[in-house]
Amino acid sequence: MTSSTPLFQLNGLSALVCGASQGIGRATAQLFAHQGARVVLLARDLEKLEATRKTLPSPEEHLCVSADLAKSSAIDSAVETILQQMGSVHILVNNAGGPAAGPLLDAQPAAFEAALNTHLLAQLQLCKAFVPGMKAAGFGRIINIISTSVRTPIANLGVSNTIRAAVAGFAKTLSNELAPHAITVNNVLPGYTQTDRLSALLQAAATRESTSVDMVRENWLKQVPARRFAKPEEVAAALAFLASREAGYITGVSLQVDGGRIGSI
Ligand code: NAD
């Protein structure tokens, strides 16, 4: 790298971004491609993925793969396609939709099982598939999009709070195992971010509290020192930094992108 090389470029790197059809995952795929990475966009809805691919620079260089992360056989097929068409990936972004809202004891065991499959076991399967290629390349970045709930559990997100903590424990353990191979493992913790997920959570809270979405929004904004929700692109920027070559000595961390909402130092 010369002194004139712009920082945080992803040229020459390939990235698998899960949950790339909307929200934070979509913004991440777009930013990574703009930073020079070849991107595999993965989610269930191929049409939405293809629409996103068309927004990327040099769309023909990127690949869309449809898979349901809740199904291990679907992940196997996706891995096979990716390895055939792109080779291994240098950057793996683990991301999927958050579990449904609700108090812990209202949740059925099946909801925990589904969340465990989609978030933890999918991640395990993808790491097993792509870490050997990262080791061979002497470079790897694994980034999990989870939640600030790993710092302070969020009311009425019983299943999510439980599963996110498991993912955080998994990631810290893996970061120690992979650090000698120049592979970093980190978590990004979004605060309130303007996506379909946030709209669904606002609506669920308004229904639960018999009030309006506007009232809930106002109350939530009061908890955020920045007094606004994040744009998905602002969360993606944290991922692009952690994915970069320059972030090679940052591993095992959970980076809040929350406008200051978490109160601890
Ligand atoms: P989102 O619901 O808008 O997008 C989730 C993406 O994951 C979509 O592309 C969706 O199609 C994909 N996906 C969901 N289930 C899948 C499955 N089984 N297989 C494959 N793909 C699947 O979510 P978002 O707002 O972009 O958030 C991303 C992550 O960050 C989520 O886990 C969310 O819970 C978490 N988070 C979001 C916020 C927020 O305010 N938006 C705050 C904290 C944490």
Boltz pocket constraint, residues with backbone or C-beta under 6 A from the ligand:
constraints:
  - pocket:
      binder: B
      contacts: [[A, 18], [A, 19], [A, 20], [A, 21], [A, 22], [A, 23], [A, 24], [A, 25], [A, 42], [A, 43], [A, 44], [A, 45], [A, 67], [A, 68], [A, 69], [A, 70], [A, 95], [A, 96], [A, 97], [A, 98], [A, 99], [A, 118], [A, 145], [A, 146], [A, 147], [A, 148], [A, 189], [A, 190], [A, 191], [A, 192], [A, 193], [A, 194], [A, 195], [A, 196], [A, 197], [A, 198]]
      max_distance: 6.0
